[in-house]
Amino acid sequence: MTESTVPRVQLNDGHSIPQLGFGVFKVDPDETRRIVTDALEVGYRHLDTARIYGNEEGVGRAIAESGIPREELYVTTKLWNDDQGDYDSVAGAFDRSLERLGLEYVDLYLIHWPSPTRDRYVETWKAFERLRETGRVRSIGVSNFLPHHLERLLAETDVVPAVDQIELHPYHQQPDTAAFAAEHGIAIEAWGPLGQGKYPLLELPEITAAAAAHGKTPAQVVIRWHLQRGHILFPKSNRRARMAENFDVFDFALDEAEMAAITGLEREGRVSAHPDEVD
């Protein structure tokens, strides 16, 4: 299995992104270098981190020690809520992230949450637009934005976000956000794609039946469902064997009935915080 197996999603700004990557949410900063090194050796080339995770340095060390050419990697990080504001605030936070990562540029920079009580996401997005012009960010996007947040950005700024990274798994598919994104050419990234273990997703008969039919694990079936829905995703694991399992999803396809059964699990089952309530 190699990175070249992973399809790429074309973004609205002319760049493309590997559809399957590796995330480091809640990965212990002291373990990040080892874990990301394992992921890179398995074949992942798309890495997703954030300032608030506290592990950008570990991601950067793993990249530096890997010997993999920078142009073969796709690196995302995110601006935390308390750094939202004018250009100086945003650029300063971005510079610190770049320094921790040890990189000259990132491929994708995201506003982590809209943080509506601060009401600075429009100003922050304008700073993102300027930051992209420096060439140190290839693509800019948002995370956890709902249609009303996106509508305001589109009305008051010039650049359409390349992606919206949202909680998305079979119990919580956010059809309204996904439809709005599709209408405006915004790619959807799914975080928590396996439900973060907060409900028995991998034991549901719609999942286990497909797994048995294809000789795959339930987790592989859910990842395949995401891929066939066009989502970009980056499941995480601290175990190399599970990383390899999650990457081994390109030699089978779910049929229409299997896809429909999994899609039919939707029940507005958010397992994390509502975007309007995160400050």
C-alpha positions in Angstrom: 0.0 0.0 0.0 1.4 3.4 -1.0 0.3 7.0 -0.8 -0.2 7.0 -4.6 -3.2 4.6 -3.9 -5.0 7.5 -2.1 -7.3 9.5 -4.4 -7.0 13.3 -4.2 -9.9 15.7 -3.9 -9.7 18.8 -6.1 -10.3 22.0 -4.1 -11.9 25.2 -5.3 -8.6 27.1 -5.3 -6.8 24.8 -7.8 -4.9 22.7 -5.2 -5.8 19.1 -4.3 -5.7 17.1 -1.1 -5.2 13.4 -0.3 -8.7 12.1 0.6 -7.4 9.9 3.4 -5.0 11.2 6.0 -3.9 10.8 9.6 -5.1 12.9 12.5 -3.4 13.6 15.8 -6.3 14.9 17.9 -5.7 13.9 21.6 -2.3 12.3 20.7 0.1 12.8 23.6 2.6 15.4 22.7 5.4 13.2 24.1 4.3 10.3 21.8 3.5 12.3 18.7 6.9 12.0 17.0 6.8 8.2 17.3 3.1 7.8 16.3 3.4 10.1 13.3 6.6 8.3 12.2 4.6 5.1 12.2 1.9 6.7 10.2 4.3 8.0 7.6 6.0 4.6 7.4 2.6 3.0 6.8 2.1 5.3 3.9 0.1 8.3 5.1 1.2 11.6 3.5 -1.7 13.8 4.8 -1.3 15.0 8.4 -3.9 17.0 10.4 -2.9 18.8 13.6 -3.8 22.1 15.4 -2.3 24.5 17.8 -4.7 23.5 20.6 -3.6 19.9 20.3 -0.2 20.8 21.7 1.6 18.4 19.4 2.7 20.5 16.4 6.3 20.1 17.4 6.1 16.3 17.4 4.5 16.3 14.0 7.3 18.6 12.8 10.0 16.3 14.2 8.5 13.3 12.6 8.4 15.1 9.2 12.0 16.3 9.6 13.3 12.8 10.4 11.3 11.0 7.8 13.4 12.1 4.8 10.2 12.4 2.8 10.3 15.4 0.4 8.1 18.2 1.6 6.2 18.4 -1.6 5.0 14.8 -1.1 3.3 15.8 2.2 0.1 17.6 3.0 0.0 19.3 6.3 -2.9 21.0 8.0 -3.0 23.0 11.2 -5.6 25.3 12.8 -5.9 28.7 14.5 -7.3 28.5 18.0 -10.2 30.7 19.1 -8.2 33.1 21.3 -6.0 34.1 18.4 -8.9 35.2 16.2 -8.8 38.9 15.3 -6.9 41.2 13.1 -4.0 40.3 10.8 -1.3 40.8 13.3 -2.9 38.4 15.8 -3.6 35.8 13.1 -0.2 36.1 11.4 1.6 35.9 14.8 -0.2 32.7 15.7 0.5 31.3 12.3 4.2 32.1 12.6 4.3 30.3 15.9 2.6 27.2 14.4 5.1 27.2 11.5 8.0 27.4 13.9 6.7 24.5 16.0 6.2 22.5 12.8 9.6 23.5 11.4 8.0 24.1 8.0 8.2 27.0 5.5 4.6 26.7 4.6 1.5 24.6 5.4 -0.9 23.2 2.8 -4.1 24.1 4.7 -4.8 26.5 7.5 -8.2 26.4 9.2 -10.2 28.6 11.6 -10.8 25.9 14.2 -14.2 27.1 15.5 -16.4 30.0 14.5 -16.6 31.1 18.2 -19.6 33.3 17.6 -19.6 34.9 21.0 -16.3 36.5 20.1 -17.8 37.5 16.7 -14.3 37.8 15.1 -14.4 35.0 12.5 -15.2 37.4 9.6 -12.3 39.6 10.6 -10.1 36.5 11.0 -11.1 35.2 7.6 -10.0 38.5 6.0 -6.6 38.0 7.7 -6.5 34.4 6.3 -7.1 35.9 2.8 -4.0 38.1 3.3 -2.0 35.3 4.8 -2.7 33.1 1.7 -1.3 35.9 -0.5 2.1 35.5 1.3 2.5 32.0 -0.1 3.1 30.5 3.3 -0.4 28.9 3.2 -1.5 27.1 0.1 -5.2 26.8 1.0 -7.4 28.3 3.6 -10.6 26.9 5.1 -12.7 26.6 8.2 -13.7 24.0 10.8 -17.0 23.5 12.5 -18.8 26.1 10.5 -22.5 25.7 10.0 -24.5 27.2 7.0 -25.2 30.4 8.8 -21.5 31.0 9.6 -20.6 30.2 6.0 -23.3 32.4 4.6 -21.9 35.4 6.5 -18.4 34.6 5.3 -19.5 34.5 1.7 -21.4 37.7 2.0 -18.7 39.8 3.7 -15.4 38.4 2.3 -13.8 37.6 -1.0 -12.5 34.0 -0.8 -14.7 30.9 -0.6 -13.3 28.5 2.0 -11.6 25.5 0.4 -12.9 23.1 3.0 -15.1 22.9 6.0 -13.9 20.3 8.6 -16.9 19.2 10.6 -18.0 16.4 12.9 -19.4 13.8 10.5 -20.1 10.1 11.0 -23.0 7.8 10.3 -25.1 9.0 13.3 -24.4 12.7 12.5 -24.0 13.5 8.8 -24.9 17.2 8.8 -26.8 17.0 5.5 -27.7 20.8 5.6 -24.0 21.8 6.0 -22.9 19.2 3.4 -25.5 20.5 0.9 -24.5 24.1 1.4 -20.8 23.2 1.0 -21.5 21.3 -2.2 -23.5 24.2 -3.6 -20.6 26.5 -3.1 -17.7 24.2 -4.0 -16.5 23.7 -0.5 -15.0 20.3 0.2 -16.1 18.5 3.4 -13.6 17.0 5.8 -15.0 14.6 8.4 -13.6 14.7 11.8 -14.5 12.0 14.3 -15.4 9.8 11.3 -15.8 6.7 13.5 -17.9 8.5 16.1 -15.0 8.7 18.6 -16.1 5.5 20.2 -19.1 7.3 21.8 -21.7 5.0 20.4 -21.5 1.3 19.3 -21.1 2.2 15.6 -18.8 -0.7 14.8 -21.4 -3.2 16.2 -24.4 -2.0 14.2 -25.7 -4.7 11.8 -25.6 -2.3 8.8 -21.9 -2.1 9.4 -21.1 -5.6 10.4 -23.0 -7.2 7.5 -21.0 -5.2 5.0 -17.8 -6.1 6.8 -18.6 -9.8 6.6 -19.6 -9.5 2.9 -16.3 -7.9 2.0 -13.9 -9.6 4.4 -13.1 -6.3 6.0 -13.4 -4.9 9.5 -16.3 -2.7 10.5 -13.9 0.3 10.8 -12.7 -0.2 7.2 -16.3 -0.3 6.1 -17.1 3.0 7.7 -14.0 4.6 6.2 -14.9 3.2 2.8 -18.4 4.8 3.2 -16.8 8.1 3.9 -14.6 7.8 0.8 -17.5 6.9 -1.5 -19.5 9.8 -0.1 -16.6 12.1 -1.2 -15.5 13.1 2.3 -11.9 13.8 3.2 -11.0 12.1 6.5 -8.1 11.4 8.8 -8.9 8.7 11.4 -6.4 8.5 14.2 -4.8 5.6 16.1 -1.9 5.2 18.4 -1.4 1.6 17.1 0.6 0.9 14.0 -1.5 -2.1 13.1 -4.7 -0.1 13.3 -3.1 2.7 11.2 -2.3 0.1 8.5 -5.9 -1.3 8.7 -7.4 2.1 8.3 -5.2 2.7 5.2 -6.1 -0.7 3.6 -9.5 0.5 2.2 -8.8 0.8 -1.5 -9.3 -2.8 -2.7 -13.1 -3.0 -2.3 -16.2 -0.9 -2.7 -19.6 -0.9 -1.0 -22.6 -1.4 -3.3 -25.6 0.9 -3.4 -27.6 -1.0 -0.9 -24.7 -1.1 1.6 -24.1 2.6 1.2 -27.8 3.4 1.6 -28.1 1.3 4.8 -25.2 3.1 6.4 -26.5 6.5 5.3 -29.8 5.5 6.7 -28.3 5.5 10.2 -28.5 9.3 10.4 -30.1 10.5 13.7 -28.6 13.9 14.4 -26.4 12.2 16.9 -23.7 14.8 17.6 -21.1 13.4 20.0 -19.2 16.7 20.5 -19.9 20.3 21.2 -22.3 22.4 19.1 -20.3 25.0 17.1 -22.5 27.8 18.4 -21.6 26.9 21.9 -17.8 26.7 21.7 -15.9 29.9 22.7 
